[in-house]
Amino acid sequence: MNWGDPAARLELIERVGPDEYARRQQQHIKQSVIATVCGHEIRPVQTRFGRLHTVGATGKAFKSRAEAETYARCNPHRSI
């Protein structure tokens, strides 16, 4: 599955339905994690701006993995 291809994602959701699509998408996200730093999962994503590295659920993304890891170290994940 090419998660970067909107047509492939549309075909998948039409074929398997929204619940199975969501399950597969979550599985893909978990499998794409390349590091966990201070409770934040770092993973690469392809965007219209090129390849970026996201920092967990912070809404932050950086050009390099090192920048993402530095941000994660300076902003530890806090459980509520």
BASE-251569 format. One line per field, with one value per atom (N, C-alpha, C): residue number from 1; residue in three letters; x, y negated, z; atom name. Coordinates in nm, 3 decimals. Layout:
i c(NUM, ...)
aa c(Ala, ...)
c1 c(X, ...)
c2 c(Y, ...)
c3 c(Z, ...)
at c(CA, ...)
END
This chain:
i c(1, 1, 1, 2, 2, 2, 3, 3, 3, 4, 4, 4, 5, 5, 5, 6, 6, 6, 7, 7, 7, 8, 8, 8, 9, 9, 9, 10, 10, 10, 11, 11, 11, 12, 12, 12, 13, 13, 13, 14, 14, 14, 15, 15, 15, 16, 16, 16, 17, 17, 17, 18, 18, 18, 19, 19, 19, 20, 20, 20, 21, 21, 21, 22, 22, 22, 23, 23, 23, 24, 24, 24, 25, 25, 25, 26, 26, 26, 27, 27, 27, 28, 28, 28, 29, 29, 29, 30, 30, 30, 31, 31, 31, 32, 32, 32, 33, 33, 33, 34, 34, 34, 35, 35, 35, 36, 36, 36, 37, 37, 37, 38, 38, 38, 39, 39, 39, 40, 40, 40, 41, 41, 41, 42, 42, 42, 43, 43, 43, 44, 44, 44, 45, 45, 45, 46, 46, 46, 47, 47, 47, 48, 48, 48, 49, 49, 49, 50, 50, 50, 51, 51, 51, 52, 52, 52, 53, 53, 53, 54, 54, 54, 55, 55, 55, 56, 56, 56, 57, 57, 57, 58, 58, 58, 59, 59, 59, 60, 60, 60, 61, 61, 61, 62, 62, 62, 63, 63, 63, 64, 64, 64, 65, 65, 65, 66, 66, 66, 67, 67, 67, 68, 68, 68, 69, 69, 69, 70, 70, 70, 71, 71, 71, 72, 72, 72, 73, 73, 73, 74, 74, 74, 75, 75, 75, 76, 76, 76, 77, 77, 77, 78, 78, 78, 79, 79, 79, 80, 80, 80)
aa c(Met, Met, Met, Asn, Asn, Asn, Trp, Trp, Trp, Gly, Gly, Gly, Asp, Asp, Asp, Pro, Pro, Pro, Ala, Ala, Ala, Ala, Ala, Ala, Arg, Arg, Arg, Leu, Leu, Leu, Glu, Glu, Glu, Leu, Leu, Leu, Ile, Ile, Ile, Glu, Glu, Glu, Arg, Arg, Arg, Val, Val, Val, Gly, Gly, Gly, Pro, Pro, Pro, Asp, Asp, Asp, Glu, Glu, Glu, Tyr, Tyr, Tyr, Ala, Ala, Ala, Arg, Arg, Arg, Arg, Arg, Arg, Gln, Gln, Gln, Gln, Gln, Gln, Gln, Gln, Gln, His, His, His, Ile, Ile, Ile, Lys, Lys, Lys, Gln, Gln, Gln, Ser, Ser, Ser, Val, Val, Val, Ile, Ile, Ile, Ala, Ala, Ala, Thr, Thr, Thr, Val, Val, Val, Cys, Cys, Cys, Gly, Gly, Gly, His, His, His, Glu, Glu, Glu, Ile, Ile, Ile, Arg, Arg, Arg, Pro, Pro, Pro, Val, Val, Val, Gln, Gln, Gln, Thr, Thr, Thr, Arg, Arg, Arg, Phe, Phe, Phe, Gly, Gly, Gly, Arg, Arg, Arg, Leu, Leu, Leu, His, His, His, Thr, Thr, Thr, Val, Val, Val, Gly, Gly, Gly, Ala, Ala, Ala, Thr, Thr, Thr, Gly, Gly, Gly, Lys, Lys, Lys, Ala, Ala, Ala, Phe, Phe, Phe, Lys, Lys, Lys, Ser, Ser, Ser, Arg, Arg, Arg, Ala, Ala, Ala, Glu, Glu, Glu, Ala, Ala, Ala, Glu, Glu, Glu, Thr, Thr, Thr, Tyr, Tyr, Tyr, Ala, Ala, Ala, Arg, Arg, Arg, Cys, Cys, Cys, Asn, Asn, Asn, Pro, Pro, Pro, His, His, His, Arg, Arg, Arg, Ser, Ser, Ser, Ile, Ile, Ile)
c1 c(0.085, 0.000, 0.088, 0.063, 0.135, 0.050, 0.081, 0.003, 0.021, 0.119, 0.141, 0.058, -0.017, -0.096, -0.244, -0.301, -0.442, -0.537, -0.508, -0.595, -0.591, -0.474, -0.461, -0.535, -0.527, -0.601, -0.751, -0.798, -0.941, -0.987, -0.908, -0.943, -0.950, -0.855, -0.853, -0.975, -1.009, -1.124, -1.254, -1.264, -1.384, -1.391, -1.275, -1.270, -1.292, -1.231, -1.236, -1.328, -1.374, -1.461, -1.381, -1.449, -1.379, -1.314, -1.375, -1.316, -1.186, -1.188, -1.068, -0.961, -1.004, -0.909, -0.837, -0.913, -0.854, -0.757, -0.794, -0.706, -0.575, -0.584, -0.463, -0.378, -0.442, -0.367, -0.292, -0.356, -0.290, -0.174, -0.192, -0.085, 0.034, 0.006, 0.111, 0.187, 0.114, 0.176, 0.269, 0.223, 0.307, 0.430, 0.417, 0.530, 0.632, 0.590, 0.681, 0.761, 0.739, 0.814, 0.961, 1.052, 1.195, 1.269, 1.206, 1.270, 1.163, 1.188, 1.105, 1.198, 1.170, 1.256, 1.170, 1.200, 1.127, 0.976, 0.935, 0.793, 0.730, 0.803, 0.751, 0.796, 0.704, 0.739, 0.777, 0.895, 0.945, 0.921, 0.859, 0.841, 0.849, 0.903, 0.911, 0.777, 0.745, 0.624, 0.660, 0.594, 0.613, 0.503, 0.542, 0.445, 0.468, 0.385, 0.406, 0.533, 0.587, 0.711, 0.832, 0.810, 0.917, 0.906, 1.011, 1.013, 1.041, 0.953, 0.968, 0.962, 1.004, 1.000, 0.905, 0.797, 0.699, 0.739, 0.694, 0.723, 0.591, 0.559, 0.438, 0.316, 0.234, 0.110, 0.125, 0.249, 0.274, 0.231, 0.215, 0.186, 0.312, 0.427, 0.555, 0.621, 0.687, 0.763, 0.888, 0.994, 1.124, 1.187, 1.273, 1.340, 1.430, 1.498, 1.590, 1.543, 1.584, 1.555, 1.620, 1.743, 1.814, 1.737, 1.680, 1.601, 1.478, 1.413, 1.293, 1.330, 1.442, 1.485, 1.524, 1.588, 1.623, 1.497, 1.398, 1.272, 1.208, 1.206, 1.146, 1.217, 1.350, 1.426, 1.397, 1.378, 1.353, 1.208, 1.120, 0.977, 0.925, 0.964, 0.925, 0.774, 0.731, 0.590, 0.538, 0.425, 0.367, 0.234, 0.221, 0.094, -0.002, -0.129, -0.230, -0.291)
c2 c(0.119, 0.000, -0.124, -0.211, -0.338, -0.444, -0.471, -0.566, -0.709, -0.734, -0.868, -0.894, -0.794, -0.806, -0.821, -0.940, -0.962, -0.865, -0.832, -0.740, -0.600, -0.558, -0.426, -0.426, -0.535, -0.543, -0.539, -0.610, -0.610, -0.470, -0.402, -0.267, -0.174, -0.189, -0.104, -0.127, -0.252, -0.279, -0.231, -0.243, -0.194, -0.042, 0.023, 0.169, 0.231, 0.174, 0.237, 0.167, 0.047, -0.026, -0.111, -0.206, -0.303, -0.244, -0.146, -0.091, -0.016, 0.070, 0.144, 0.050, -0.051, -0.151, -0.219, -0.261, -0.329, -0.235, -0.107, -0.012, 0.003, 0.014, 0.029, -0.098, -0.212, -0.338, -0.349, -0.313, -0.316, -0.217, -0.101, -0.003, -0.059, -0.124, -0.186, -0.292, -0.374, -0.479, -0.418, -0.314, -0.249, -0.186, -0.129, -0.064, -0.164, -0.288, -0.386, -0.465, -0.437, -0.506, -0.462, -0.561, -0.530, -0.554, -0.625, -0.649, -0.696, -0.672, -0.728, -0.805, -0.935, -1.023, -1.095, -1.074, -1.139, -1.119, -1.000, -0.968, -1.008, -1.077, -1.118, -1.019, -0.974, -0.888, -0.976, -0.952, -1.027, -0.939, -0.997, -0.920, -1.012, -0.959, -1.038, -1.039, -1.151, -1.163, -1.241, -1.206, -1.278, -1.383, -1.509, -1.619, -1.698, -1.795, -1.883, -1.965, -1.970, -2.042, -1.949, -1.824, -1.724, -1.633, -1.556, -1.461, -1.536, -1.518, -1.579, -1.470, -1.504, -1.411, -1.469, -1.397, -1.445, -1.403, -1.481, -1.455, -1.423, -1.293, -1.247, -1.326, -1.359, -1.432, -1.582, -1.633, -1.773, -1.868, -1.814, -1.900, -1.962, -1.922, -1.976, -1.877, -1.931, -1.850, -1.926, -1.851, -1.910, -1.843, -1.916, -1.865, -1.746, -1.751, -1.642, -1.566, -1.440, -1.358, -1.418, -1.469, -1.528, -1.646, -1.730, -1.844, -1.795, -1.693, -1.637, -1.579, -1.508, -1.448, -1.555, -1.661, -1.772, -1.836, -1.861, -1.918, -1.826, -1.695, -1.599, -1.600, -1.607, -1.609, -1.736, -1.847, -1.975, -1.991, -1.903, -1.910, -1.771, -1.715, -1.579, -1.561, -1.442, -1.408, -1.403, -1.465, -1.467, -1.392, -1.297, -1.225, -1.310, -1.303, -1.384, -1.302)
c3 c(0.000, 0.000, 0.000, -0.095, -0.101, -0.030, 0.096, 0.174, 0.125, 0.040, -0.015, -0.139, -0.187, -0.309, -0.275, -0.295, -0.261, -0.333, -0.457, -0.531, -0.468, -0.424, -0.360, -0.226, -0.152, -0.025, -0.049, -0.150, -0.182, -0.221, -0.303, -0.345, -0.224, -0.132, -0.013, 0.074, 0.102, 0.189, 0.125, -0.007, -0.075, -0.072, -0.075, -0.078, 0.060, 0.165, 0.297, 0.397, 0.368, 0.460, 0.558, 0.622, 0.707, 0.832, 0.896, 1.018, 0.989, 0.887, 0.851, 0.796, 0.721, 0.671, 0.787, 0.889, 1.005, 1.078, 1.091, 1.156, 1.080, 0.948, 0.866, 0.869, 0.871, 0.877, 1.010, 1.120, 1.251, 1.255, 1.195, 1.188, 1.109, 0.999, 0.918, 0.999, 1.071, 1.151, 1.255, 1.324, 1.426, 1.364, 1.247, 1.181, 1.127, 1.107, 1.049, 1.153, 1.281, 1.388, 1.380, 1.375, 1.364, 1.495, 1.589, 1.719, 1.817, 1.944, 2.050, 2.142, 2.156, 2.234, 2.337, 2.463, 2.574, 2.560, 2.517, 2.504, 2.373, 2.286, 2.155, 2.047, 1.967, 1.854, 1.735, 1.681, 1.565, 1.442, 1.340, 1.216, 1.096, 0.986, 0.863, 0.792, 0.731, 0.648, 0.522, 0.415, 0.289, 0.280, 0.264, 0.256, 0.129, 0.106, -0.011, 0.004, 0.126, 0.152, 0.145, 0.110, 0.108, 0.229, 0.251, 0.363, 0.492, 0.590, 0.722, 0.828, 0.949, 1.061, 1.166, 1.194, 1.290, 1.431, 1.528, 1.668, 1.738, 1.746, 1.814, 1.773, 1.871, 1.847, 1.874, 1.867, 1.899, 1.787, 1.666, 1.552, 1.493, 1.543, 1.497, 1.401, 1.299, 1.205, 1.165, 1.139, 1.110, 0.990, 0.921, 0.802, 0.834, 0.947, 0.980, 1.104, 1.109, 1.226, 1.351, 1.336, 1.450, 1.509, 1.424, 1.473, 1.548, 1.495, 1.561, 1.697, 1.703, 1.829, 1.931, 1.886, 1.976, 2.033, 1.947, 1.995, 2.099, 2.070, 2.163, 2.298, 2.296, 2.422, 2.503, 2.434, 2.503, 2.546, 2.497, 2.527, 2.561, 2.677, 2.711, 2.711, 2.668, 2.666, 2.809, 2.832, 2.967, 2.965, 3.052, 3.066, 3.147, 3.111, 3.182, 3.294)
at c(N, CA, C, N, CA, C, N, CA, C, N, CA, C, N, CA, C, N, CA, C, N, CA, C, N, CA, C, N, CA, C, N, CA, C, N, CA, C, N, CA, C, N, CA, C, N, CA, C, N, CA, C, N, CA, C, N, CA, C, N, CA, C, N, CA, C, N, CA, C, N, CA, C, N, CA, C, N, CA, C, N, CA, C, N, CA, C, N, CA, C, N, CA, C, N, CA, C, N, CA, C, N, CA, C, N, CA, C, N, CA, C, N, CA, C, N, CA, C, N, CA, C, N, CA, C, N, CA, C, N, CA, C, N, CA, C, N, CA, C, N, CA, C, N, CA, C, N, CA, C, N, CA, C, N, CA, C, N, CA, C, N, CA, C, N, CA, C, N, CA, C, N, CA, C, N, CA, C, N, CA, C, N, CA, C, N, CA, C, N, CA, C, N, CA, C, N, CA, C, N, CA, C, N, CA, C, N, CA, C, N, CA, C, N, CA, C, N, CA, C, N, CA, C, N, CA, C, N, CA, C, N, CA, C, N, CA, C, N, CA, C, N, CA, C, N, CA, C, N, CA, C, N, CA, C, N, CA, C, N, CA, C, N, CA, C, N, CA, C, N, CA, C, N, CA, C, N, CA, C)
END
